[in-house]
Amino acid sequence: MIVMDFSWAVALYMMGGLGVVFLPWLFYNYTETRPVREAPEDIRQCPFCTGVFFVYSDKDIHTCPACGSYIQSQKGEMDAQKT
């Protein structure tokens, strides 16, 4: 007969419960392939305060809502958005 301490029994019981939750989670999250999302074109980051904000207009100069700085869009960035 196999002799088992109470602490071993509790440890095996907890590992079994963890396995019941963790293994299906692992299976469902890592078996499907997800497409890689590209960064949206309407998100900008302020170079002064590093605040991130959405841009809803096509103007060349934007205002950071966090610090109020004026941010000019780069020429190559505007050309890439129009194509």
C-alpha positions as CSV (number, residue, x, y, z in Angstrom):
1,M,0.0,0.0,0.0
2,I,1.2,3.5,-0.8
3,V,1.7,5.7,2.3
4,M,0.9,9.4,1.7
5,D,1.2,12.3,4.1
6,F,-1.6,14.8,4.5
7,S,0.6,17.6,3.0
8,W,1.2,15.4,-0.2
9,A,-2.5,14.7,-0.5
10,V,-3.4,18.4,-0.3
11,A,-0.6,19.3,-2.8
12,L,-1.8,16.7,-5.3
13,Y,-5.4,17.8,-4.9
14,M,-4.5,21.4,-5.6
15,M,-2.3,20.5,-8.6
16,G,-5.1,18.5,-10.0
17,G,-7.5,21.5,-9.6
18,L,-5.0,23.8,-11.2
19,G,-4.5,21.4,-14.1
20,V,-8.2,21.2,-14.7
21,V,-8.3,25.0,-15.2
22,F,-4.8,25.7,-16.6
23,L,-4.6,23.0,-19.3
24,P,-7.8,23.9,-21.2
25,W,-6.8,27.6,-21.0
26,L,-3.5,26.7,-22.5
27,F,-5.0,24.6,-25.2
28,Y,-7.6,27.2,-26.3
29,N,-5.3,30.2,-26.2
30,Y,-2.3,28.7,-28.0
31,T,-3.8,26.4,-30.7
32,E,-5.6,29.1,-32.7
33,T,-3.7,31.3,-35.0
34,R,-4.4,35.0,-34.7
35,P,-3.6,37.6,-37.3
36,V,-1.0,40.2,-36.4
37,R,-2.7,43.6,-36.0
38,E,-0.9,46.6,-37.4
39,A,-0.9,49.9,-35.6
40,P,-3.9,52.0,-36.5
41,E,-3.1,55.1,-38.6
42,D,-5.1,57.4,-36.5
43,I,-3.0,57.1,-33.3
44,R,-0.2,59.5,-32.5
45,Q,2.3,59.8,-29.7
46,C,3.4,63.2,-28.4
47,P,7.2,63.5,-28.6
48,F,7.2,65.9,-25.6
49,C,5.0,64.2,-23.0
50,T,4.8,60.8,-24.6
51,G,1.0,60.9,-24.4
52,V,-0.9,58.8,-26.9
53,F,-4.0,60.2,-28.6
54,F,-6.3,59.6,-31.5
55,V,-6.3,61.9,-34.6
56,Y,-9.6,62.4,-36.3
57,S,-8.7,65.0,-38.9
58,D,-6.3,65.1,-41.9
59,K,-4.6,68.4,-40.8
60,D,-0.8,68.7,-40.9
61,I,-0.6,70.0,-37.3
62,H,-2.2,68.3,-34.3
63,T,-2.6,69.4,-30.7
64,C,-1.7,67.0,-27.9
65,P,-4.6,66.8,-25.5
66,A,-2.4,66.1,-22.5
67,C,0.2,68.9,-22.7
68,G,-1.2,71.2,-25.4
69,S,1.9,71.0,-27.7
70,Y,1.6,71.4,-31.4
71,I,2.7,68.3,-33.3
72,Q,3.5,68.5,-37.0
73,S,2.9,65.3,-39.1
74,Q,6.0,64.1,-40.9
75,K,5.9,64.3,-44.7
76,G,6.5,60.6,-45.3
77,E,3.8,59.8,-42.7
78,M,1.2,61.8,-44.5
79,D,2.1,60.3,-47.9
80,A,1.7,56.8,-46.5
81,Q,-1.7,57.6,-45.1
82,K,-3.1,58.9,-48.4
83,T,-2.1,55.8,-50.4
